[in-house]
Amino acid sequence: MPSDEKPTLRWGIVATGLISSWFVADLIIDREDAQANHIIQAIGSSSLEKGKAFVAKHLPNVSPAPTVYGSYDEIYTDPNVDAVYIGTPHAFHKKNCLDAISHGKSILCEKTFTLNAVEAKEVFEAAKAKGVFVMEAMWTRFFPLVKTIQKLVHEDNAIGHVLRVICDFAMDQHLDSKGQESRLKNLSLGASSLLDIGIYSLTWGIIGLEQPLGDTLKEAQEKPRMLATSTLSEGVDVATSMILHYSDGRQAIATSHSGVGVRTPSNFCRIEGSEGSIVVDGGAASVPNSFVLQKRGIEDQKFEFKRPGKGLYWEADAVALDIAAGRKENGTMPWAETIRVMELLDETRRQGGVVFPQDPQ
Ligand SMILES: NC(=O)c1ccc[n+]([C@@H]2O[C@H](COP(=O)([O-])OP(=O)(O)OC[C@H]3O[C@@H](n4cnc5c(N)ncnc54)[C@H](OP(=O)(O)O)[C@@H]3O)[C@@H](O)[C@H]2O)c1
């Protein structure tokens, strides 16, 4: 598609932390498969100096240079910003979203979308009332690799009846050396291995076991029964194990660990069916690179995918296409799905004893 036929989206970036740096770096990659033109219009930070340093480090050659603001509010009121990308810790997502919605801005908000399902519902109600687009940035669901697995498993029955999924996301987050300023250590910032990385293991359970939602919005999927346990350190779950149990017997085991010395091997996920399996490989459950289809009596087949940068542009393209088409939510990550995932996370935390100060009493 010639670039002038693609929609153009002007982004305002809220916060200048790690994930915002990945997001902007991905958006400026020149890609053959790009579905939209992305312009980084403005950066909003808690301080002007931080914002300027972010641009100097991550966007040094972008012309025209983004406008830098020493507040988030100026992003929301900038008439040249079409959509806001929220890269603050989970605990601020609700407020950031509500502020952006009140100014009529479209939103792509990092995962986890909020701290709990009650907060997520509040944001979507406000978005509905104002008529603005909102999507949770569950970027992995937008990878061509994931769409390919979903087609093989759920449309082509490539592994027969899908029976179970096992997925792990463990990485040493060096929690001992972190203080209360860290979003990984401070409960009021949403510290939790479950919300930080366990959400990806849970997502692979959903990808492997459930029919994809597709581009046509459907009713929310079945909410599987959840059995969960967590290991806490100063109230923060450093390790969580979940079992998702569906009414027809399908099961997933989804685990996360942020403790000393742990690291998931590259083959982080296995999807098993009555006639074969799919083993997914990558640096972590958030960034799959390849998978192997194993079917009895047939030679193993490896599927590899190009992924320049990190791969956050696929979700950004989806946002641009939705907004250009006048949609308020996305078919791959609709509001009902974000709420369902938040409810599964809430139930996991309830069983594991993980409580945020902001949770409803
Ligand atoms: N998709 C992914 O793979 C991925 C990866 C990492 C993180 N995330 C998600 O992205 C969000 C941010 O994570 P991150 O790793 O980028 O965090 P981070 O590096 O700590 O950055 C968070 C940014 O939020 C702003 N902020 C505002 N109030 C803050 C406070 N009280 N404490 C700390 N930061 C505050 C700061 O930016 P300013 O000072 O500029 O305002 C800070 O730089 C989380 O929800 C996380 O789950 C997603």
The ligand as a Gaussian input file, in Angstrom:
#p B3LYP/6-31G(d) Opt

LIG

0 1
 N        4.923000      -4.193000      26.795000
 C        5.975000      -4.553000      27.504000
 O        6.719000      -5.476000      27.176000
 C        6.290000      -3.819000      28.714000
 C        7.572000      -3.835000      29.158000
 C        7.855000      -3.092000      30.266000
 C        6.824000      -2.420000      30.894000
 N        5.561000      -2.450000      30.448000
 C        4.481000      -1.734000      31.140000
 O        4.716000      -0.342000      30.985000
 C        4.442000       0.340000      32.198000
 C        5.689000       1.104000      32.614000
 O        6.762000       0.210000      32.801000
 P        8.293000       0.682000      32.624000
 O        9.099000      -0.540000      32.788000
 O        8.459000       1.490000      31.397000
 O        8.447000       1.591000      33.922000
 P        9.578000       2.652000      34.238000
 O       10.788000       2.408000      33.408000
 O        9.707000       2.704000      35.718000
 O        8.948000       4.024000      33.737000
 C        7.735000       4.500000      34.204000
 C        7.627000       5.994000      33.895000
 O        6.381000       6.459000      34.402000
 C        6.506000       7.775000      34.899000
 N        6.050000       7.849000      36.288000
 C        5.119000       8.691000      36.756000
 N        4.968000       8.565000      38.077000
 C        5.829000       7.620000      38.473000
 C        6.150000       7.062000      39.735000
 N        5.556000       7.453000      40.884000
 N        7.085000       6.102000      39.785000
 C        7.696000       5.695000      38.675000
 N        7.430000       6.206000      37.437000
 C        6.507000       7.169000      37.341000
 C        7.977000       8.154000      34.766000
 O        8.104000       8.928000      33.567000
 P        8.185000      10.527000      33.604000
 O        9.013000      10.907000      34.799000
 O        8.806000      10.875000      32.322000
 O        6.797000      11.059000      33.730000
 C        8.695000       6.835000      34.575000
 O        9.855000       6.972000      33.807000
 C        3.986000      -0.717000      33.202000
 O        2.575000      -0.737000      33.227000
 C        4.519000      -2.026000      32.620000
 O        3.734000      -3.154000      32.923000
 C        5.285000      -3.123000      29.364000

